[in-house]
């Protein structure tokens, strides 16, 4: 069993992971879901459980430690990595995050057993909010109607949350994924309520930018992180809580490297100093141009200068 806290303030978020035998020490308000992207629809669910804290309940997010798609051999790339979700939940004010193990045993749990054992027994759920597309238990047979059917028996309240609409369509992880996959970062931001971002530690890389007078910060995303199409993006970077203007290249830098390793390399307009090894969050605001292979470093430098000038205007 692994339990730990996440956050630097007094109001830290407790994380329960790698166990099915946890037990909360108070009644809870629970939001259940995959939360990939933590988009506006997900945020509406979380806001509901945050409101229940005034009634003495623990605001609790229940999710799985891996996506069902990845578990069953499907698409493994995710809009938000585990660490990114943790940061977002903590910032929203969640008290407890349960990252439930998804394996052959837990995936075969009957919906009623899930409600009886986990929601009522171990989480002491007094309030549960759900979207109409919720599914849980064996073969995904459990849904919001299942929760409502057992509410009286187990003494919890169920609230069905309306879908959030953007541009006349329901916000979903699928829509966000499509927007990111097409490089439509403004559309993704509308559905996420914030720019699509990538986090990680700053790596030394080849330090070519420094040798040509344009130092850049090279960030290596997690392997399961969904990235937009290779190219140059207007961006902003957050380092130690401070935000800086930037312009970022997403891709494998074909002019100077034969490696196919994906990275996010960012030129920061208003920053000077050594940030190697530090955490950085890069917000990808808008697409500028596709990644290109140039015939030499000088041609690359000239294009970088044009990109940087365009970023100033943006």
CORNOR-V642367 format. One record per run of one state. SS is the DSSP state (a for helix, b for strand, c for the rest). FROM is the first residue (numbers start at 1). TO is the last residue. If there is no record, write none. Layout:
# CORNOR-V642367
SS,FROM,TO  SS,FROM,TO
This chain:
# CORNOR-V642367
c,1,1  b,2,6  c,7,12  b,13,17  c,18,27  b,28,32  c,33,39  a,40,55  c,56,57  b,58,64  c,65,67  a,68,71  c,72,77  b,78,78  c,79,81  a,82,92  c,93,95  b,96,100  c,101,105  a,106,108  c,109,110  a,111,122  c,123,124  b,125,130  c,131,135  b,136,136  c,137,137  a,138,140  c,141,141  b,142,142  c,143,143  a,144,154  c,155,156  b,157,160  c,161,164  b,165,166  c,167,168  b,169,170  c,171,172  a,173,181  c,182,184  a,185,192  c,193,195  b,196,203  c,204,207  a,208,211  c,212,216  b,217,219  c,220,224  b,225,225  c,226,230  b,231,239  c,240,241  b,242,251  c,252,262  b,263,268  c,269,278  b,279,290  c,291,296  a,297,313  c,314,314
